[in-house]
Each structure stands twice: as C-alpha cells, then as structure tokens.
Amino acid sequence: MWPRLVNAAVGLWLMAAPAVLGYGGAARTNDRIVGPVAAAVAVIAVWEASRSLRWANVGAGLWLVLAPWFLDYGALPLLHSTAAGFVLMTFAVIPGRMTARLGGGWGALLPGRRVPPEEGG
C-alpha cells in the first residue's frame, strides 16, 4: 500500500510544483495533466481488486522522463520531470501484498479455466 501512497503524493506534488518552483509553459501544462492522473491511478490501485492499475503509472512516469525532450523544457523542469518520472515508475512496479484471492480476474471467463476455491471456505 505504501508505494501507492508515495505515487499519490508525487501526483499531488506534480500539480503544485509549477507554482512552487516557478516554471511555466509546456512543463506546467504537462505536470498539471499528468499529476492528477498519476494521483488518481495510485489511489485506485491501493485496493487489491484494482492493484494491477498501478502499471498505468509506469506509462505516466515514462512520459515524464521523455516529455522534456519532446516539449523542450528548461533545465529545472527537465530535472524535476525526470526525477518525478523515475519515482513514479519505481514505485509502480512494487507489487504490494495480496491478502485475498479475487476470483481469477478476466482469465476466469475463458473456457476451460477454473477458479480455485477459497482456502478455508
């Protein structure tokens, strides 16, 4: 759970960073779009049933690392975006502990695939 909370905090920081660090232009717009998306994905991925959504933050982090090269950022936004992107990617790949079986997901709908019974029940 804590890796998702770190990514939620990074998403919130991305929304505030342009005002705190004083940069604008494409970097500000990008951070204010990616920030809420990253925070929402992280908060939703806290629950076990939606944990696999955390992988979306790998994409968001990768975009933050690549965006300065496509959108022509200055030095400070380039460093900030790269650092935030690596933090998002790093914490998104940490799986977290699963305490329950959740029915096998979409794979349980495939023919010939059985969902194993719950343990102890």
C-alpha positions in Angstrom: 0.0 0.0 0.0 2.8 2.4 0.8 4.2 2.5 -2.8 0.7 3.6 -4.0 0.7 6.4 -1.3 4.1 7.6 -2.5 2.9 7.8 -6.1 -0.3 9.6 -5.0 2.0 12.2 -3.2 4.1 12.5 -6.4 0.9 13.2 -8.3 -0.1 15.8 -5.9 3.3 17.3 -6.0 3.2 17.5 -9.8 0.1 19.6 -9.6 1.8 22.1 -7.1 5.3 22.0 -8.5 4.9 24.6 -11.3 3.7 27.2 -8.7 6.2 26.2 -6.1 9.2 26.0 -8.4 8.1 28.8 -10.7 8.1 27.3 -14.1 5.5 27.6 -16.9 4.8 26.8 -20.5 4.6 23.2 -21.7 6.2 21.9 -18.5 3.5 23.4 -16.3 0.7 22.1 -18.5 2.2 18.7 -18.7 2.6 18.4 -14.9 -0.9 19.6 -14.3 -2.3 16.9 -16.6 -0.1 14.0 -15.5 -0.3 14.9 -11.8 -4.0 14.3 -11.3 -3.9 11.2 -13.5 -1.0 9.7 -11.5 -2.6 10.5 -8.2 -5.9 9.0 -9.2 -4.3 5.8 -10.5 -2.3 5.4 -7.3 -5.3 5.9 -5.1 -7.4 3.5 -7.0 -4.6 0.9 -7.1 -4.4 0.9 -3.3 -7.2 -1.8 -3.2 -6.3 -5.3 -4.1 -9.0 -5.7 -6.7 -7.6 -2.9 -8.8 -3.9 -3.3 -7.9 -2.9 -4.0 -11.5 -3.9 -0.5 -12.4 -0.6 0.6 -10.8 1.1 -0.3 -14.2 -0.5 2.8 -15.7 1.9 4.9 -13.6 4.8 3.2 -15.3 3.5 4.8 -18.5 3.0 8.1 -16.8 6.5 8.0 -15.4 8.0 7.1 -18.7 6.2 10.0 -20.3 7.5 12.4 -17.6 11.1 11.2 -18.4 10.6 11.6 -22.2 8.4 14.7 -22.2 11.3 17.2 -21.7 12.9 16.0 -25.0 9.6 16.4 -26.9 8.3 19.6 -25.3 11.6 21.5 -25.0 11.8 22.1 -21.2 14.2 24.4 -19.4 16.8 22.9 -17.1 14.8 23.0 -13.8 11.6 21.4 -15.3 13.8 18.8 -17.1 15.4 17.7 -13.8 12.1 17.8 -12.0 10.2 15.9 -14.6 12.9 13.2 -14.9 13.1 12.7 -11.1 9.3 12.6 -10.7 9.1 10.1 -13.6 11.6 7.8 -12.2 9.9 7.9 -8.8 6.6 7.1 -10.4 8.0 4.2 -12.4 10.0 2.8 -9.5 7.1 2.7 -7.0 4.6 1.5 -9.6 6.4 -1.8 -10.2 6.4 -2.7 -6.4 3.6 -5.2 -6.3 2.3 -5.0 -2.7 1.0 -7.8 -0.6 -2.2 -9.6 -1.6 -4.3 -11.0 1.3 -7.2 -12.5 -0.7 -7.9 -14.3 -3.9 -10.1 -12.2 -6.0 -11.7 -14.7 -8.4 -9.1 -15.1 -11.1 -9.8 -11.8 -13.0 -10.7 -11.8 -16.7 -8.9 -15.1 -17.2 -11.7 -16.8 -15.2 -14.1 -16.1 -18.1 -12.0 -18.1 -20.6 -13.4 -21.6 -21.4 -11.7 -24.5 -19.6 -10.3 -22.3 -16.9 -11.5 -23.0 -13.3 -11.3 -20.6 -10.4 -9.8 -22.4 -7.4 -12.0 -22.4 -4.3 -11.1 -20.1 -1.5 -8.9 -21.6 1.2 -10.7 -22.5 4.4 -14.1 -21.8 3.0 
